[in-house]
Amino acid sequence: MTSDGPQDNLFAPESGGYQPLAARLRPLDLEGYAGQAHILAPGKPLRQAIDNGQLHSMIFWGPPGVGKTTLARIAAESANAHFLQLSAVLSGVKEIREAIAQARQQKAQERDTVLFVDEVHRFNKSQQDAFLPYVEDGTVIFIGATTENPSFELNNALLSRSRVYKLRPLEQDELEAVVRRGLVALGDGITAEEECVGEISGHADGDARRALNLLELAADLAEEGRITRNTLEEVLQASLRRFDKGGDLFYDQISALHKAVRGSSPDAALYWFCRMLDGGCDPLYVARRVVRMASEDIGNADPRALTLSLEAWQVQERLGSPEGELAIAQAIVYLACAAKSNAVYSAYKAARAEVEQGASEEVPLHLRNAPTSLMKEMEHGADYRYAHDEEGGYAAGENYFPEQLQHSQYYHPVDRGLEQKIREKLQYLRERDKSSTIRRYD
């Protein structure tokens, strides 16, 4: 296979300077590539495309450090294609035009070009559209890399012309193999205690680049060339687990927290709360979501849940950490253990749907306000029954809907917690309505 110089040579340091260990260990072929067997095992479509050098436009979607850029380079090399790389963070229309011009030159020489766009989700919709004509006419084979869900972040037109491959975080054994390769590459007699290999891999959290960066830091601090537990403790003190604020990992973790509360699992709920804090999530964000959980998943089955959630939010605002975080944890545990009901949430959605889809029904005359004599002459408020003057404080047979909606019912309390009592009361009041001789509409 031929090369176009430094941009195609994955191991050639720019200007002969220092290269991080992760860059020096970037594999040139699939034999040295770690992980992603679900898309790269023999017989898989992507593996066949790379082995046969017959590439198509594609999107690599996955967390940082799992090999998206490396896989794009390997694919281009397998097809003997010219490799061009753009970063959506640093590039604009000018760089896109320059890349297309280079691709056209290669096309004139009957050579394909792989145009790799890192963090493609950072391009706006118009910039993404700029690639479409050149993907369509074969000027470039487009490969985009993103940490975000392509369904939300990429144009449908670009998605329809590309195949999406989901890359997964590396498994522990895969990371340990990467770390051992890194030890060999470091040279100078650098060694590590066996448990340190596992600990580095565990703290890398599925990210090969992070594992090698940790290894390199540990090697710099190693005494007499040996990485020990003491060395690692020093390196890991400032290390945080991956938490992608605003990205898929962020929403996956808050989703897991919410589902653990809904599923009455206080232990799992606490785990996800601590994971989010460990990754740098603002506790006030969690506090706000906990208030939502109190209304959506507990509701009137235990109204104290909402009060406690609001108080936890207030503690975080007033006192900060660690008192606020403990108060939020208290609220989370209470919500997870409380009786569950989504009856209010479901009723609210049903009423909203009725309003949005139905006609604009007028307020019945007996429910209208009558602050002026003219309104009284127009019978606003006529025949209104003041509930406090009725037996038991309830106007049996009265109706507070427009006539066309008089039999609507949105709220269906569950038979758990306080809502069991609410359910019994509403059933009793409906029975009184049925037996009443005074009926508003029928």
Secondary structure as GFF3:
##gff-version 3
##sequence-region A 1 442
A	DSSP	three_ten_helix	14	16	.	.	.	ID=ss1
A	DSSP	alpha_helix	21	24	.	.	.	ID=ss2
A	DSSP	three_ten_helix	30	32	.	.	.	ID=ss3
A	DSSP	alpha_helix	37	40	.	.	.	ID=ss4
A	DSSP	alpha_helix	45	52	.	.	.	ID=ss5
A	DSSP	beta_strand	58	61	.	.	.	ID=ss6
A	DSSP	alpha_helix	68	78	.	.	.	ID=ss7
A	DSSP	beta_strand	82	87	.	.	.	ID=ss8
A	DSSP	alpha_helix	93	108	.	.	.	ID=ss9
A	DSSP	beta_strand	113	118	.	.	.	ID=ss10
A	DSSP	three_ten_helix	120	122	.	.	.	ID=ss11
A	DSSP	alpha_helix	125	129	.	.	.	ID=ss12
A	DSSP	alpha_helix	132	136	.	.	.	ID=ss13
A	DSSP	beta_strand	141	146	.	.	.	ID=ss14
A	DSSP	alpha_helix	150	153	.	.	.	ID=ss15
A	DSSP	alpha_helix	156	160	.	.	.	ID=ss16
A	DSSP	beta_strand	163	166	.	.	.	ID=ss17
A	DSSP	alpha_helix	172	186	.	.	.	ID=ss18
A	DSSP	beta_strand	191	192	.	.	.	ID=ss19
A	DSSP	alpha_helix	194	204	.	.	.	ID=ss20
A	DSSP	alpha_helix	208	221	.	.	.	ID=ss21
A	DSSP	beta_strand	226	227	.	.	.	ID=ss22
A	DSSP	alpha_helix	229	236	.	.	.	ID=ss23
A	DSSP	alpha_helix	248	262	.	.	.	ID=ss24
A	DSSP	alpha_helix	266	278	.	.	.	ID=ss25
A	DSSP	alpha_helix	283	293	.	.	.	ID=ss26
A	DSSP	pi_helix	294	298	.	.	.	ID=ss27
A	DSSP	three_ten_helix	299	301	.	.	.	ID=ss28
A	DSSP	alpha_helix	304	319	.	.	.	ID=ss29
A	DSSP	alpha_helix	323	337	.	.	.	ID=ss30
A	DSSP	alpha_helix	343	357	.	.	.	ID=ss31
A	DSSP	three_ten_helix	365	367	.	.	.	ID=ss32
A	DSSP	alpha_helix	373	377	.	.	.	ID=ss33
A	DSSP	three_ten_helix	387	389	.	.	.	ID=ss34
A	DSSP	three_ten_helix	391	393	.	.	.	ID=ss35
A	DSSP	three_ten_helix	403	405	.	.	.	ID=ss36
A	DSSP	alpha_helix	417	435	.	.	.	ID=ss37
###
